Amino acid sequence: MQGYNPYGQYYGGGQVQGQQYYPQQQGGGGFQVPPPTSAPAPTQNIQGMLPIEESYIENILRLNKGKVATVYTTFENNTEWNAKIFKGIIEAAGRDHLILSDPQTGTRYLIPMIYLDYITFDEEIEYEYPYGAGGSMQSYSQR
């Protein structure tokens, strides 16, 4: 005796492989759920940058690659050196790390972003938010 499937074609009873099935309620008075849609693709693809709406510190550091920066870090529960300052040229930046090189010693530092407090520059930095907006900042009314 074959088993009865109360869910019919909802669970493999007649659905063709690779084809999506979106059940609709039978009869009146109900509503239909539209099929899922994919998110729109970003309008601009800039090499080395995340989409426009994502202004992360690594994007700002990438814009300033090659500039000298002073990086202030804190290493909690470290009795030898709780806070440390690194000064060097920005070589690269990722979502969770920063690479600096000291031009005087040739030493390269790989600094996890988790330890980063803040960064200073001795010159003007490249920064535009949102990226590609032509420098226009959205203004908000004062409270």
C-alpha positions as CSV (number, residue, x, y, z in Angstrom):
1,M,0.0,0.0,0.0
2,Q,1.3,3.4,-0.9
3,G,1.5,6.1,1.7
4,Y,-0.8,9.1,1.5
5,N,0.9,12.5,1.1
6,P,-1.5,15.1,2.6
7,Y,0.7,18.0,1.2
8,G,0.4,16.9,-2.4
9,Q,2.8,18.5,-4.7
10,Y,4.2,20.9,-2.1
11,Y,6.7,18.2,-1.1
12,G,8.0,16.6,-4.2
13,G,4.7,15.3,-5.6
14,G,5.1,16.6,-9.2
15,Q,7.6,19.4,-8.9
16,V,10.2,19.3,-11.7
17,Q,13.8,19.5,-10.4
18,G,15.3,23.0,-10.8
19,Q,11.9,24.5,-11.0
20,Q,10.6,26.6,-8.1
21,Y,7.0,26.2,-7.0
22,Y,5.1,29.0,-5.2
23,P,1.9,27.7,-3.7
24,Q,-1.2,29.9,-3.9
25,Q,-4.2,29.8,-1.7
26,Q,-7.2,28.2,-3.4
27,G,-10.5,30.1,-3.3
28,G,-11.3,33.7,-2.4
29,G,-10.6,35.9,0.5
30,G,-6.9,35.1,0.7
31,F,-3.7,36.8,-0.4
32,Q,-0.9,35.7,-2.7
33,V,2.7,35.8,-1.6
34,P,4.9,37.0,-4.5
35,P,7.9,35.0,-5.4
36,P,11.2,36.2,-3.8
37,T,13.2,38.7,-5.7
38,S,16.9,39.3,-5.5
39,A,18.4,42.5,-4.2
40,P,19.5,45.0,-6.8
41,A,23.1,45.0,-7.7
42,P,25.2,48.0,-6.7
43,T,25.2,50.8,-9.3
44,Q,29.0,51.4,-9.2
45,N,31.8,48.9,-8.9
46,I,35.0,50.7,-7.7
47,Q,38.0,48.6,-7.5
48,G,39.0,48.0,-3.8
49,M,35.9,49.6,-2.5
50,L,32.7,48.1,-1.0
51,P,29.3,49.3,-2.2
52,I,28.4,53.0,-1.8
53,E,26.3,52.5,1.3
54,E,29.1,50.8,3.2
55,S,31.5,53.3,4.5
56,Y,33.9,51.3,6.7
57,I,37.2,52.3,8.1
58,E,39.0,49.9,5.7
59,N,37.6,51.8,2.8
60,I,38.9,55.1,4.2
61,L,42.3,53.5,4.8
62,R,42.4,52.1,1.2
63,L,41.6,55.6,-0.1
64,N,44.7,56.8,1.8
65,K,47.0,54.0,0.8
66,G,50.6,55.3,0.6
67,K,50.1,58.0,3.2
68,V,51.9,58.2,6.6
69,A,49.6,57.4,9.5
70,T,49.9,57.2,13.3
71,V,47.9,54.3,14.6
72,Y,46.9,54.1,18.3
73,T,46.1,50.7,19.7
74,T,45.1,49.1,23.0
75,F,46.0,45.6,24.0
76,E,43.9,44.8,27.1
77,N,45.3,42.6,29.9
78,N,48.8,43.0,28.6
79,T,51.2,44.0,31.4
80,E,54.2,44.7,29.1
81,W,52.5,47.2,26.8
82,N,48.8,48.0,27.2
83,A,48.8,50.8,24.6
84,K,51.1,51.0,21.6
85,I,51.5,53.6,18.9
86,F,52.6,52.6,15.4
87,K,53.7,55.1,12.8
88,G,54.1,54.1,9.1
89,I,52.9,54.1,5.6
90,I,49.6,52.5,4.9
91,E,50.3,49.5,2.7
92,A,46.9,47.7,2.8
93,A,43.7,47.4,4.8
94,G,41.2,44.6,5.1
95,R,38.0,44.2,6.9
96,D,39.9,43.0,10.0
97,H,43.4,44.2,9.6
98,L,45.8,47.0,8.7
99,I,49.3,46.7,7.2
100,L,51.8,49.5,8.0
101,S,55.4,49.8,6.9
102,D,58.0,51.8,8.8
103,P,60.1,53.5,6.1
104,Q,63.1,54.0,8.5
105,T,63.4,50.4,9.6
106,G,61.6,48.5,6.8
107,T,59.5,46.7,9.4
108,R,56.0,45.9,8.4
109,Y,53.2,45.7,11.0
110,L,50.1,43.6,10.6
111,I,47.6,45.1,13.1
112,P,44.3,43.5,13.8
113,M,41.5,46.1,13.7
114,I,40.1,44.8,17.0
115,Y,43.0,46.6,18.7
116,L,42.6,49.8,16.8
117,D,41.6,52.9,18.8
118,Y,42.0,55.7,16.2
119,I,44.3,56.9,13.5
120,T,45.8,60.3,12.8
121,F,47.3,61.7,9.6
122,D,49.8,64.7,9.3
123,E,48.1,65.6,6.0
124,E,44.7,65.9,4.5
125,I,43.0,62.6,4.1
126,E,40.9,61.3,1.1
127,Y,37.4,60.8,2.2
128,E,34.0,61.1,0.5
129,Y,30.7,59.9,2.0
130,P,28.8,58.4,0.5
131,Y,31.6,57.4,-1.9
132,G,31.0,58.8,-5.4
133,A,28.5,61.5,-4.3
134,G,30.7,64.3,-5.4
135,G,31.3,65.7,-1.9
136,S,27.7,66.6,-1.1
137,M,26.9,65.7,2.5
138,Q,23.3,65.2,3.5
139,S,22.2,67.9,5.9
140,Y,19.9,67.4,8.9
141,S,18.0,70.0,10.8
142,Q,19.2,71.0,14.2
143,R,17.3,69.9,17.3
